[in-house]
Amino acid sequence: MIRPLLAALLVHSPAILAAENLDVAPIGTTVTGSFELGGRLIPLPEGSFQLAARSINESTSSGGGVYFPTPKVAHVIVVQIRSPRLIAAVHARAALRPGSTRFNWSGQPCKREDTLYRSDLTGSHGDDENCLLVDHTTLNSSARAQGIWKETASWLTAQRVQLPVLVIIADVTRFQGSQLVAATYAFNPRMYGCNAPVSRSYTDSPWHKNAIGADPQRVRFVESVTAWGKDVQGHFDALVAGRESKIENRPAIYHCSASQVVLIDTP
């Protein structure tokens, strides 16, 4: 009886279970730790996330000529919620395996320079990009959202999650030749105990790069999001290079100490 029992334990061990494939998973599927998209492993911050929206789009951001199939990109958004609050969201993108590799992705994801943090590891623009941008933005209601984010906003509304909400994002993009993997990680500072009002404009926000230095806790929060983004940036680079990669010591997102309970519990 010992050997069958040992075999059963090994089969059900969480350490060796494959990551959930979200290419075809139903909306509402729960994922923890990581998930698979287009054959790529997408790491997740701490906690459980639910699949809120999914789509497959034909891309126009590539070159290759009329005789080659148009490349397709799988998109998913997973969210972590504590109703009525959004804690975090991840928008992941991955190129599906093409019938032909005779095209190159193109674009300039690192063109912006007015962000909270910017890391351009290739320094070239065109068909070889390895970019991390950290910045603040606002997730809006379905009336103003676009594309897959509009579907996500509708799903959040059905879950009684309140929008708009200010978030700090780490946007990681890696493409080379016909390979593409990217993810935008959005964290709600309010759910980490930080003061995060929704401002009238991008430049008026206390999280803007010209204002954030006035609050050391906001600085530390952004630094923790940046550390997470850097690890994901290295992970995506390894995937594109064909190297095995695992993010084992995942950076924790910083919790502001001041007024944490009040900020989380009040509407």
C-alpha positions in Angstrom: 0.0 0.0 0.0 2.9 2.3 0.5 3.9 2.6 -3.2 0.4 3.5 -4.5 0.0 6.0 -1.7 3.3 7.6 -2.5 2.4 7.7 -6.2 -0.9 9.4 -5.3 0.9 12.0 -3.2 3.3 12.8 -6.1 0.5 13.1 -8.6 -1.4 15.6 -6.5 1.6 17.6 -5.2 1.2 21.3 -5.9 4.9 21.6 -6.6 4.6 19.5 -9.8 1.2 20.5 -11.1 1.2 22.2 -14.4 0.2 25.9 -14.5 -3.4 26.5 -15.6 -3.7 27.1 -19.3 -5.9 30.2 -19.8 -6.0 30.0 -23.6 -9.3 28.1 -23.3 -10.2 28.3 -19.6 -13.7 29.5 -18.7 -14.2 33.0 -17.4 -14.0 33.0 -13.6 -11.2 30.4 -13.5 -9.0 30.9 -10.4 -5.2 30.9 -10.8 -2.4 31.2 -8.2 1.3 31.6 -8.6 1.4 31.5 -12.4 -0.6 30.6 -15.5 0.1 29.6 -19.0 -0.8 31.7 -22.1 0.3 30.8 -25.6 2.8 28.4 -24.2 4.4 31.0 -22.0 4.5 30.9 -18.2 3.2 34.2 -16.8 4.1 34.7 -13.1 1.6 36.2 -10.6 2.0 38.2 -7.4 0.9 36.7 -4.1 -2.7 35.7 -3.8 -5.4 34.2 -6.0 -6.6 35.7 -9.3 -9.8 35.2 -11.4 -10.0 35.2 -15.1 -12.2 38.2 -16.0 -11.8 38.5 -19.8 -10.0 36.7 -22.7 -9.6 37.4 -26.5 -7.4 36.4 -29.5 -6.6 39.3 -31.8 -4.9 39.5 -35.2 -2.0 41.9 -34.9 -1.0 44.7 -37.2 2.3 45.4 -35.3 4.4 43.1 -37.4 6.0 42.8 -40.8 6.3 39.9 -43.2 4.4 40.5 -46.4 1.0 39.5 -47.8 2.0 35.8 -48.4 2.4 35.0 -44.7 -0.4 34.4 -42.1 -1.3 37.3 -39.9 0.1 36.6 -36.4 -2.4 36.2 -33.6 -2.0 37.4 -30.0 -3.8 35.8 -27.0 -4.9 38.3 -24.3 -6.2 37.6 -20.8 -7.0 39.7 -17.8 -7.0 38.2 -14.4 -8.0 40.1 -11.3 -7.6 39.9 -7.5 -10.6 41.4 -5.7 -11.9 41.9 -2.2 -15.4 43.3 -2.9 -16.0 46.1 -3.4 -12.3 46.7 -4.0 -9.9 45.7 -6.8 -6.5 44.7 -5.3 -4.6 43.9 -8.4 -5.0 43.0 -12.1 -2.8 41.5 -14.8 -3.2 41.9 -18.5 -1.0 39.3 -20.2 -0.3 39.0 -24.0 1.5 36.2 -25.9 1.9 35.5 -29.5 0.4 32.2 -30.5 2.7 29.8 -32.3 2.7 30.9 -36.0 2.6 28.7 -39.1 5.5 30.8 -40.4 8.2 32.7 -38.6 9.0 35.0 -41.5 7.8 38.2 -39.8 9.1 40.4 -37.1 7.2 42.2 -34.4 7.7 45.9 -34.4 6.9 48.8 -32.1 8.4 51.1 -29.5 7.1 50.2 -26.1 9.9 52.1 -24.4 9.4 55.4 -26.3 7.9 57.1 -23.3 10.4 58.8 -20.9 8.0 60.6 -18.5 7.2 57.6 -16.3 8.1 56.7 -12.7 10.7 54.2 -13.9 11.9 53.1 -17.3 14.2 50.2 -18.2 15.2 49.7 -21.9 17.5 46.7 -21.9 18.0 46.4 -25.7 18.3 50.1 -26.5 17.1 49.4 -30.0 13.8 50.1 -31.5 12.0 48.0 -34.0 12.1 44.2 -33.9 14.0 43.6 -30.7 12.5 45.2 -27.5 12.9 44.4 -23.8 11.1 47.2 -21.9 9.8 47.8 -18.4 7.7 50.9 -17.7 6.4 51.8 -14.2 3.8 54.5 -13.9 0.4 55.5 -12.4 -2.9 55.4 -14.2 -6.6 55.1 -13.6 -8.8 52.1 -14.4 -12.2 53.4 -15.4 -15.8 52.1 -15.8 -17.0 50.2 -18.8 -18.3 53.4 -20.4 -14.8 54.7 -20.9 -12.7 51.5 -21.1 -11.7 50.0 -24.4 -11.2 46.5 -25.8 -10.6 43.7 -23.3 -10.5 46.2 -20.5 -14.2 47.1 -21.3 -15.1 43.4 -20.8 -13.1 43.4 -17.6 -14.9 46.5 -16.3 -18.2 44.8 -17.0 -17.1 41.7 -15.2 -15.9 43.8 -12.2 -19.2 45.7 -12.1 -21.1 42.3 -12.0 -18.9 41.4 -9.0 -19.9 44.8 -7.4 -16.3 46.1 -7.6 -16.1 49.9 -7.6 -14.4 51.8 -10.4 -12.5 54.1 -11.2 -9.5 53.3 -9.2 -5.9 54.6 -9.3 -3.3 51.9 -9.9 0.5 51.7 -10.1 1.5 49.6 -13.2 4.5 47.6 -14.2 4.3 47.1 -18.0 6.8 44.5 -19.3 7.2 43.9 -23.0 9.6 41.5 -24.7 9.6 40.7 -28.4 12.3 39.5 -30.8 11.7 38.2 -34.3 8.4 36.3 -34.2 8.3 35.9 -30.5 6.2 38.1 -28.2 5.3 38.0 -24.5 4.1 40.9 -22.4 2.2 41.7 -19.2 0.9 44.7 -17.4 0.6 44.4 -13.7 -1.7 46.9 -12.0 -1.7 47.3 -8.2 -4.2 49.4 -6.2 -2.1 51.2 -3.6 -5.2 51.8 -1.4 -5.5 48.0 -0.8 -1.9 48.1 0.4 -2.6 50.8 3.0 -1.5 53.8 0.9 -3.4 57.0 0.4 -4.4 56.9 -3.3 -7.1 59.4 -4.3 -8.3 59.5 -8.0 -7.0 62.9 -9.3 -8.6 65.1 -11.9 -5.7 64.7 -14.3 -2.5 62.6 -14.7 -0.2 65.5 -13.8 -2.3 66.5 -10.7 -1.8 63.1 -9.1 0.4 62.8 -5.9 1.7 59.7 -7.6 3.1 61.7 -10.6 6.9 61.6 -10.9 7.2 65.3 -9.9 5.2 64.8 -6.7 5.8 61.3 -5.4 9.0 62.3 -3.6 7.0 64.2 -1.0 5.9 60.9 0.5 8.5 58.2 1.4 5.8 55.5 1.6 4.6 56.2 -1.9 8.2 56.0 -3.1 8.7 52.6 -1.4 5.5 51.3 -2.9 6.6 52.2 -6.4 10.0 50.7 -5.7 8.4 47.4 -4.8 6.3 47.4 -8.0 9.5 48.2 -9.9 11.3 45.3 -8.3 8.5 43.0 -9.3 8.6 44.3 -12.9 12.4 43.8 -13.1 12.0 40.1 -12.1 9.3 39.6 -14.7 11.4 41.4 -17.3 14.3 39.0 -16.7 11.9 36.0 -16.8 10.4 37.1 -20.2 13.9 37.6 -21.6 14.8 34.1 -20.6 11.6 32.7 -22.2 12.3 34.4 -25.5 15.9 33.2 -25.4 14.8 29.6 -24.8 16.2 29.4 -21.3 14.4 27.8 -18.4 13.2 30.5 -15.9 11.4 30.4 -12.6 10.7 33.3 -10.3 11.2 31.7 -6.9 11.9 34.5 -4.5 9.1 36.8 -5.7 9.4 40.4 -4.5 6.6 41.4 -2.1 4.5 44.5 -2.8 5.1 47.1 -0.1 2.4 47.9 2.5 2.2 51.5 3.6 1.8 51.6 7.4 -0.1 54.8 7.9 -3.9 54.5 8.3 -3.8 51.1 6.7 -7.0 49.7 8.3 -9.0 52.9 7.6 -8.0 53.1 4.0 -8.9 49.5 3.3 -12.2 49.3 5.1 -13.8 52.6 4.2 -15.7 53.0 0.8 
